[in-house]
Structure formats: structure tokens, C-alpha cells
Amino acid sequence: QVHLVDSGGGLVQAGGSLRLSCTPSGRTFGGYVMAWFRQAPGKEREFVAAILWSGGSTSYADSVKGRFTISRDYAKNTVYLQMNSLKPEDAAAYYCAADPRGVGGSTARRYDYWGQGTQVTVSS
């Protein structure tokens, strides 16, 4: 059983930056794939980015490539999402997710563990 806590959301102007954090209850993610999803009102949950905890390889949704960076810190056992050049369409509740099988992908149902969500609001 894994408990994820995501945080770092807030209100920013378009063009601004935020860094989200995700920390687990355990000591290590092992071979997990860690990911960020987002969900805006009236929309389905959308894949944002993923990272292999052990290898560090990453993938991104086309809508955030070049603006967002997912990373992990072994010492702090934490996954981050650095969001730069934020746009109003980035506004959503952002959720950290974990796939203990190490498969990952862009489909939300592949992930077994989820954070509670952290709200990102972007003003024009």
C-alpha cells in the first residue's frame, strides 16, 4: 500500500511558474513509474508527464513539452513537476500517480496509487 501526498499548487499569472511535489509514505519508489495527471472542470483526467524512478527516463504530453519538467530526487524520495510559461489552459487539479508495475503510460487506469490533488489556477 502506497500513500502519495502532492502539493505546490497555487494561483499564478499566465507566463508564471510553479513547482509541484509528490512524496510517498514509503522509503522508495523502487521500479515504479511516477506520473502527473490533471483534470479541469468538465474534462477527463489528462496525462501530463511520467518518469521511471530508477532510470529517470521521461515522457510528456505534447501540450506541455518544452514548458514542464518532471524529475525525481532520490535523497528526498520526491517527484517534482516544474511548470514554466503557464497558460490559462493549464489550470486544473493536478494529481500525482504511481504504477508499481513499472509500466506507466498515459492512461489513468494503469496507475494504482494517487495523491489527493493540488489546484493550479492560471489567470490571464
FIFIVEX-475689 format. One record per atom (N, C-alpha, C): residue in three letters; z, y, x. Coordinates in nm, 4 decimals. Each point is the difference from the previous one (the first is absolute). Layout:
! FIFIVEX-475689
["ALA",[Z,Y,X]]
...
This chain:
! FIFIVEX-475689
["GLN",[0.0000,-0.1175,0.0833]]
["GLN",[0.0000,0.1175,-0.0833]]
["GLN",[0.0000,0.1246,0.0883]]
["VAL",[-0.0879,0.0953,-0.0334]]
["VAL",[-0.0153,0.1222,0.0770]]
["VAL",[0.0156,0.1191,-0.0932]]
["HIS",[0.0794,0.0949,0.0434]]
["HIS",[0.0171,0.1249,-0.0724]]
["HIS",[-0.0584,0.1125,0.0843]]
["LEU",[-0.0915,0.0773,-0.0586]]
["LEU",[-0.0651,0.1100,0.0682]]
["LEU",[0.0470,0.1325,-0.0584]]
["VAL",[0.0240,0.0952,0.0877]]
["VAL",[0.0369,0.1346,-0.0417]]
["VAL",[-0.1030,0.0967,0.0553]]
["ASP",[-0.0733,0.0671,-0.0888]]
["ASP",[-0.0981,0.0983,0.0435]]
["ASP",[0.0505,0.1406,-0.0320]]
["SER",[-0.0369,0.0933,0.0853]]
["SER",[0.0509,0.1356,-0.0122]]
["SER",[-0.0954,0.0969,0.0688]]
["GLY",[0.0257,0.1288,-0.0167]]
["GLY",[-0.0748,0.1033,0.0700]]
["GLY",[-0.0916,0.0834,-0.0863]]
["GLY",[-0.0102,-0.0317,-0.1272]]
["GLY",[-0.0850,0.0771,-0.0879]]
["GLY",[0.0542,0.1390,-0.0239]]
["GLY",[-0.0836,0.0840,-0.0573]]
["GLY",[0.0395,0.1361,-0.0288]]
["GLY",[-0.1160,0.0809,-0.0522]]
["LEU",[0.0204,0.1296,-0.0051]]
["LEU",[-0.1000,0.0943,-0.0485]]
["LEU",[-0.0599,0.0756,0.1174]]
["VAL",[-0.1323,-0.0035,0.0112]]
["VAL",[-0.0704,0.0720,0.1056]]
["VAL",[-0.1223,0.0684,-0.0583]]
["GLN",[-0.0460,0.1027,0.0699]]
["GLN",[-0.1258,0.0640,-0.0359]]
["GLN",[-0.1174,-0.0810,0.0527]]
["ALA",[-0.1139,0.0146,-0.0644]]
["ALA",[-0.1213,-0.0626,0.0502]]
["ALA",[-0.0224,0.0394,0.1456]]
["GLY",[-0.0354,-0.0987,0.0817]]
["GLY",[-0.0165,0.0216,0.1426]]
["GLY",[0.1234,-0.0287,0.0814]]
["GLY",[0.1124,-0.0199,-0.0656]]
["GLY",[0.1248,-0.0275,0.0683]]
["GLY",[0.0163,-0.1461,0.0358]]
["SER",[0.1182,-0.0334,0.0531]]
["SER",[0.0275,-0.1346,0.0499]]
["SER",[0.1345,-0.0514,-0.0483]]
["LEU",[0.0099,-0.1314,-0.0103]]
["LEU",[0.1244,-0.0697,-0.0271]]
["LEU",[-0.0005,-0.1301,0.0780]]
["ARG",[0.1184,-0.0506,0.0322]]
["ARG",[0.0129,-0.1317,0.0595]]
["ARG",[0.0930,-0.0844,-0.0850]]
["LEU",[-0.0521,-0.1111,-0.0496]]
["LEU",[0.0777,-0.0938,-0.0780]]
["LEU",[0.0557,-0.1092,0.0904]]
["SER",[0.1156,-0.0532,-0.0368]]
["SER",[0.0639,-0.1059,0.0762]]
["SER",[0.0331,-0.1174,-0.0903]]
["CYS",[-0.0014,-0.1193,0.0578]]
["CYS",[0.0349,-0.1222,-0.0711]]
["CYS",[0.0874,-0.0846,0.0905]]
["THR",[0.1204,-0.0329,-0.0459]]
["THR",[0.0923,-0.0817,0.0770]]
["THR",[0.0408,-0.1225,-0.0811]]
["PRO",[0.0072,-0.1165,0.0641]]
["PRO",[0.0389,-0.1220,-0.0701]]
["PRO",[0.1486,-0.0273,0.0124]]
["SER",[0.0455,-0.0953,-0.0808]]
["SER",[0.1396,-0.0423,0.0086]]
["SER",[0.0241,-0.0919,0.1184]]
["GLY",[-0.1034,-0.0703,0.0457]]
["GLY",[0.0124,-0.0939,0.1096]]
["GLY",[-0.0192,0.0646,0.1359]]
["ARG",[0.0132,-0.0829,0.1036]]
["ARG",[-0.0113,0.0480,0.1371]]
["ARG",[-0.1441,0.0134,0.0470]]
["THR",[-0.0904,-0.0792,-0.0584]]
["THR",[-0.1370,-0.0015,0.0475]]
["THR",[-0.0965,-0.0328,-0.1133]]
["PHE",[-0.1207,0.0505,0.0133]]
["PHE",[-0.1061,-0.0347,-0.0939]]
["PHE",[-0.0763,-0.1243,0.0422]]
["GLY",[0.0203,-0.0467,0.1213]]
["GLY",[-0.0666,-0.1193,0.0489]]
["GLY",[-0.1509,0.0113,-0.0087]]
["GLY",[-0.0641,-0.0985,-0.0617]]
["GLY",[-0.1440,-0.0005,-0.0154]]
["GLY",[-0.0498,0.0669,-0.1265]]
["TYR",[0.0808,0.0824,-0.0613]]
["TYR",[-0.0369,0.0659,-0.1251]]
["TYR",[-0.1155,0.0968,0.0180]]
["VAL",[-0.0748,0.0189,-0.1089]]
["VAL",[-0.0846,0.1171,-0.0164]]
["VAL",[0.0783,0.1022,-0.0811]]
["MET",[0.0083,0.1208,0.0520]]
["MET",[0.0649,0.1093,-0.0700]]
["MET",[-0.1063,0.0968,-0.0490]]
["ALA",[0.0215,0.0573,-0.1170]]
["ALA",[-0.1026,0.0843,-0.0592]]
["ALA",[0.0615,0.1131,-0.0798]]
["TRP",[-0.0823,0.0994,-0.0263]]
["TRP",[0.0326,0.1073,-0.0923]]
["TRP",[-0.1011,0.0006,-0.1137]]
["PHE",[0.0514,0.0102,-0.1212]]
["PHE",[-0.0799,0.0187,-0.1195]]
["PHE",[0.0445,0.1292,-0.0669]]
["ARG",[-0.0828,0.0506,-0.0889]]
["ARG",[0.0383,0.1173,-0.0774]]
["ARG",[-0.0476,-0.0154,-0.1433]]
["GLN",[0.0703,0.0679,-0.0894]]
["GLN",[-0.0344,-0.0064,-0.1402]]
["GLN",[0.0223,0.1361,-0.0640]]
["ALA",[-0.1076,0.0581,-0.0494]]
["ALA",[0.0053,0.1267,-0.0708]]
["ALA",[0.0122,-0.0265,-0.1491]]
["PRO",[0.0497,0.0970,-0.0760]]
["PRO",[0.0130,-0.0192,-0.1451]]
["PRO",[-0.1322,-0.0393,-0.0638]]
["GLY",[0.0031,-0.1042,-0.0808]]
["GLY",[-0.1189,-0.0458,-0.0695]]
["GLY",[-0.0973,-0.0784,0.0852]]
["LYS",[0.0337,-0.0255,0.1259]]
["LYS",[-0.0882,-0.0715,0.0913]]
["LYS",[0.0619,-0.1325,0.0418]]
["GLU",[-0.0853,-0.0928,0.0442]]
["GLU",[0.0480,-0.1261,0.0544]]
["GLU",[0.0532,0.0218,0.1411]]
["ARG",[0.0837,-0.0916,0.0427]]
["ARG",[0.0522,0.0069,0.1351]]
["ARG",[-0.1133,-0.0172,0.1009]]
["GLU",[-0.0046,0.0876,0.0987]]
["GLU",[-0.1112,0.0109,0.0926]]
["GLU",[0.0458,-0.0276,0.1431]]
["PHE",[-0.0753,-0.0826,0.0701]]
["PHE",[0.0266,-0.0268,0.1407]]
["PHE",[-0.0234,0.1238,0.0838]]
["VAL",[0.0892,0.0237,0.0955]]
["VAL",[-0.0124,0.1145,0.0893]]
["VAL",[-0.0233,-0.0452,0.1436]]
["ALA",[0.0906,-0.0821,0.0530]]
["ALA",[-0.0087,-0.0424,0.1391]]
["ALA",[0.0843,-0.1239,0.0216]]
["ALA",[-0.0320,-0.0772,0.1036]]
["ALA",[0.0763,-0.1190,0.0349]]
["ALA",[0.0050,-0.0161,0.1505]]
["ILE",[0.1023,-0.0705,0.0462]]
["ILE",[0.0174,-0.0252,0.1423]]
["ILE",[0.0591,-0.1387,0.0208]]
["LEU",[-0.0491,-0.0708,0.1018]]
["LEU",[0.0628,-0.1234,0.0441]]
["LEU",[0.1203,0.0358,0.0850]]
["TRP",[0.1185,-0.0465,-0.0404]]
["TRP",[0.1204,0.0378,0.0713]]
["TRP",[-0.0049,-0.0427,0.1459]]
["SER",[-0.0425,-0.1232,0.0256]]
["SER",[0.0021,-0.0526,0.1354]]
["SER",[-0.1141,0.0533,0.0858]]
["GLY",[-0.1212,0.0000,-0.0525]]
["GLY",[-0.1154,0.0393,0.0790]]
["GLY",[-0.0328,0.1475,-0.0041]]
["GLY",[0.0364,0.0667,-0.1090]]
["GLY",[-0.0219,0.1428,-0.0108]]
["GLY",[-0.1361,0.0421,-0.0507]]
["SER",[-0.0874,-0.0938,-0.0315]]
["SER",[-0.1296,0.0377,-0.0541]]
["SER",[0.0176,0.0610,-0.1384]]
["THR",[-0.0882,0.0926,-0.0339]]
["THR",[0.0143,0.0777,-0.1226]]
["THR",[-0.1273,-0.0003,-0.0823]]
["SER",[0.0155,0.0307,-0.1267]]
["SER",[-0.1129,0.0228,-0.0884]]
["SER",[0.0356,0.1127,-0.0959]]
["TYR",[-0.1028,0.0704,-0.0480]]
["TYR",[0.0209,0.1166,-0.0840]]
["TYR",[-0.0993,0.0028,-0.1148]]
["ALA",[0.0444,0.0569,-0.1106]]
["ALA",[-0.0932,0.0327,-0.1058]]
["ALA",[-0.0940,0.1101,0.0481]]
["ASP",[-0.1236,-0.0044,-0.0453]]
["ASP",[-0.0974,0.1003,0.0413]]
["ASP",[0.0460,0.1420,-0.0328]]
["SER",[0.0738,0.0150,-0.1077]]
["SER",[0.0412,0.1320,-0.0445]]
["SER",[0.0993,0.0672,0.0938]]
["VAL",[0.0653,-0.0774,0.0879]]
["VAL",[0.1015,0.0576,0.0879]]
["VAL",[-0.0340,-0.0136,0.1475]]
["LYS",[-0.1091,-0.0653,0.0335]]
["LYS",[-0.0377,-0.0164,0.1406]]
["LYS",[-0.0165,0.1352,0.0671]]
["GLY",[0.0558,0.0098,0.1185]]
["GLY",[-0.0067,0.1239,0.0756]]
["GLY",[0.1090,0.0986,-0.0332]]
["ARG",[0.0731,-0.0236,-0.1075]]
["ARG",[0.1081,0.0901,-0.0408]]
["ARG",[0.1373,-0.0666,0.0061]]
["PHE",[0.0070,-0.1276,-0.0348]]
["PHE",[0.1263,-0.0734,-0.0026]]
["PHE",[0.0056,-0.0980,0.1161]]
["THR",[0.1202,-0.0236,0.0516]]
["THR",[0.0211,-0.0966,0.1060]]
["THR",[0.1213,-0.0860,-0.0325]]
["ILE",[-0.0184,-0.1317,-0.0024]]
["ILE",[0.1112,-0.0916,-0.0180]]
["ILE",[0.0427,-0.0509,0.1369]]
["SER",[0.1296,-0.0113,0.0211]]
["SER",[0.0515,-0.0446,0.1280]]
["SER",[0.1324,-0.0717,-0.0205]]
["ARG",[0.0475,-0.0659,0.1061]]
["ARG",[0.1297,-0.0652,-0.0076]]
["ARG",[0.0776,0.0238,0.1288]]
["ASP",[0.1311,0.0024,-0.0120]]
["ASP",[0.0909,0.0202,0.1109]]
["ASP",[0.0885,-0.1230,0.0086]]
["TYR",[-0.0200,-0.0796,0.1052]]
["TYR",[0.0762,-0.1234,0.0132]]
["TYR",[0.1495,0.0258,0.0121]]
["ALA",[0.0365,0.0990,0.0787]]
["ALA",[0.1411,0.0277,0.0240]]
["ALA",[0.0723,0.0403,-0.1275]]
["LYS",[-0.0675,0.0764,-0.0849]]
["LYS",[0.0611,0.0473,-0.1240]]
["LYS",[-0.0296,-0.0906,-0.1185]]
["ASN",[-0.0838,-0.1025,0.0225]]
["ASN",[-0.0370,-0.0938,-0.1064]]
["ASN",[-0.0508,0.0748,-0.1226]]
["THR",[-0.0908,0.0927,0.0248]]
["THR",[-0.0454,0.0928,-0.1029]]
["THR",[-0.1518,0.0128,0.0027]]
["VAL",[-0.0589,0.0118,-0.1171]]
["VAL",[-0.1422,0.0280,-0.0162]]
["VAL",[-0.0153,0.1428,-0.0505]]
["TYR",[-0.0979,0.0709,0.0536]]
["TYR",[-0.0229,0.1387,-0.0366]]
["TYR",[-0.1396,0.0185,-0.0575]]
["LEU",[-0.0133,0.1021,-0.0810]]
["LEU",[-0.1305,0.0479,-0.0421]]
["LEU",[-0.0033,0.1500,0.0245]]
["GLN",[-0.0725,0.0402,0.1038]]
["GLN",[-0.0191,0.1410,0.0285]]
["GLN",[-0.1187,0.0495,-0.0807]]
["MET",[0.0230,0.0988,-0.0836]]
["MET",[-0.1025,0.0520,-0.0889]]
["MET",[-0.0288,0.1444,0.0386]]
["ASN",[-0.1209,0.0250,0.0456]]
["ASN",[-0.0436,0.1335,0.0382]]
["ASN",[-0.1124,0.0460,-0.0916]]
["SER",[-0.0246,0.1294,0.0014]]
["SER",[-0.1076,0.0598,-0.0797]]
["SER",[0.0056,-0.0473,-0.1447]]
["LEU",[0.1173,0.0075,-0.0576]]
["LEU",[0.0198,-0.0520,-0.1348]]
["LEU",[-0.0819,0.0780,-0.1016]]
["LYS",[-0.0502,-0.0738,-0.0973]]
["LYS",[-0.0801,0.0547,-0.1078]]
["LYS",[0.0720,-0.0204,-0.1323]]
["PRO",[-0.0314,0.0818,-0.1008]]
["PRO",[0.0628,-0.0203,-0.1307]]
["PRO",[-0.0193,-0.1418,-0.0539]]
["GLU",[-0.1123,-0.0624,0.0289]]
["GLU",[-0.0245,-0.1353,-0.0479]]
["GLU",[0.0847,-0.1055,0.0703]]
["ASP",[0.0715,0.0378,0.1062]]
["ASP",[0.0937,-0.0904,0.0655]]
["ASP",[0.1337,-0.0078,-0.0724]]
["ALA",[0.0242,0.0881,-0.0937]]
["ALA",[0.1266,0.0012,-0.0720]]
["ALA",[0.0186,-0.1306,-0.0759]]
["ALA",[0.1134,-0.0642,0.0200]]
["ALA",[0.0283,-0.1290,-0.0619]]
["ALA",[0.1389,-0.0447,0.0410]]
["ALA",[0.0476,-0.1058,-0.0642]]
["ALA",[0.1153,-0.0727,0.0505]]
["ALA",[-0.0496,-0.0986,0.1048]]
["TYR",[0.0579,0.0053,0.1185]]
["TYR",[-0.0403,-0.0873,0.1091]]
["TYR",[0.1009,-0.1125,0.0157]]
["TYR",[-0.0510,-0.1227,0.0157]]
["TYR",[0.0825,-0.1192,0.0079]]
["TYR",[-0.0270,-0.0766,0.1279]]
["CYS",[0.1040,-0.0330,0.0703]]
["CYS",[-0.0091,-0.0928,0.1115]]
["CYS",[-0.0035,-0.1421,-0.0540]]
["ALA",[-0.0768,-0.0869,0.0649]]
["ALA",[-0.0127,-0.1378,-0.0440]]
["ALA",[-0.0051,-0.0936,0.1203]]
["ALA",[0.0411,-0.1245,-0.0216]]
["ALA",[0.0017,-0.0998,0.1061]]
["ALA",[-0.0569,-0.1315,-0.0487]]
["ASP",[-0.0863,-0.0590,0.0813]]
["ASP",[-0.0542,-0.1333,-0.0249]]
["ASP",[0.0561,-0.0933,0.1067]]
["PRO",[0.0965,-0.0843,-0.0341]]
["PRO",[0.0603,-0.0876,0.1002]]
["PRO",[-0.0940,-0.1075,0.0516]]
["ARG",[-0.1094,-0.0260,-0.0681]]
["ARG",[-0.0966,-0.1003,0.0430]]
["ARG",[-0.0943,0.0510,0.1076]]
["GLY",[0.0024,0.1299,0.0227]]
["GLY",[-0.0822,0.0579,0.1047]]
["GLY",[-0.1473,0.0102,-0.0333]]
["VAL",[-0.0343,-0.0045,-0.1281]]
["VAL",[-0.1389,0.0084,-0.0421]]
["VAL",[-0.0379,0.1433,-0.0343]]
["GLY",[0.0806,0.0646,-0.0822]]
["GLY",[-0.0235,0.1388,-0.0351]]
["GLY",[-0.1218,0.0184,-0.0875]]
["GLY",[-0.0741,0.1059,0.0273]]
["GLY",[-0.1148,0.0359,-0.0803]]
["GLY",[0.0305,0.1200,-0.0867]]
["SER",[-0.0972,0.0375,-0.0805]]
["SER",[0.0101,0.1202,-0.0809]]
["SER",[0.0438,-0.0255,-0.1435]]
["THR",[0.0303,-0.1245,-0.0335]]
["THR",[0.0403,-0.0357,-0.1353]]
["THR",[0.1515,-0.0030,-0.0097]]
["ALA",[0.0546,0.0775,-0.0915]]
["ALA",[0.1446,0.0156,-0.0087]]
["ALA",[0.0726,-0.1314,-0.0265]]
["ARG",[-0.0608,-0.0888,-0.0786]]
["ARG",[0.0681,-0.1232,-0.0366]]
["ARG",[0.0197,-0.0940,0.1177]]
["ARG",[-0.0643,0.0238,0.1117]]
["ARG",[0.0179,-0.0820,0.1198]]
["ARG",[0.1315,0.0298,0.0721]]
["TYR",[0.0642,0.1079,-0.0363]]
["TYR",[0.1227,0.0404,0.0669]]
["TYR",[0.1214,-0.0399,-0.0832]]
["ASP",[0.0970,-0.0608,0.0655]]
["ASP",[0.1156,-0.0553,-0.0701]]
["ASP",[0.1163,0.0974,-0.0119]]
["TYR",[0.0098,0.0950,0.0913]]
["TYR",[0.1153,0.0886,0.0054]]
["TYR",[-0.0449,0.1442,-0.0035]]
["TRP",[0.0762,0.0821,-0.0723]]
["TRP",[-0.0375,0.1386,-0.0238]]
["TRP",[0.1195,0.0927,0.0113]]
["GLY",[-0.0259,0.1190,0.0505]]
["GLY",[0.0987,0.1052,-0.0057]]
["GLY",[0.0066,0.0611,-0.1383]]
["GLN",[0.0941,0.0903,-0.0179]]
["GLN",[0.0220,0.0612,-0.1307]]
["GLN",[-0.0990,0.1118,-0.0304]]
["GLY",[-0.0727,0.0465,0.0994]]
["GLY",[-0.0957,0.1073,-0.0159]]
["GLY",[0.0575,0.1344,0.0401]]
["THR",[-0.0831,0.0833,0.0611]]
["THR",[0.0384,0.1350,0.0361]]
["THR",[-0.1122,0.0946,-0.0423]]
["GLN",[0.0373,0.1086,-0.0657]]
["GLN",[-0.0983,0.0868,-0.0642]]
["GLN",[-0.0574,0.1018,0.0978]]
["VAL",[-0.1319,0.0078,0.0022]]
["VAL",[-0.0711,0.1009,0.0776]]
["VAL",[-0.0724,0.0919,-0.0970]]
["THR",[0.0297,0.1282,0.0083]]
["THR",[-0.0637,0.1001,-0.0846]]
["THR",[-0.0732,0.0995,0.0890]]
["VAL",[-0.1255,0.0269,-0.0312]]
["VAL",[-0.0831,0.0900,0.0794]]
["VAL",[-0.0492,0.1111,-0.0896]]
["SER",[0.0343,0.1224,0.0337]]
["SER",[-0.0411,0.1154,-0.0780]]
["SER",[-0.1280,0.0602,0.0571]]
["SER",[-0.0790,0.0604,-0.0871]]
["SER",[-0.1259,0.0620,0.0407]]
["SER",[0.0235,0.1338,0.0668]]
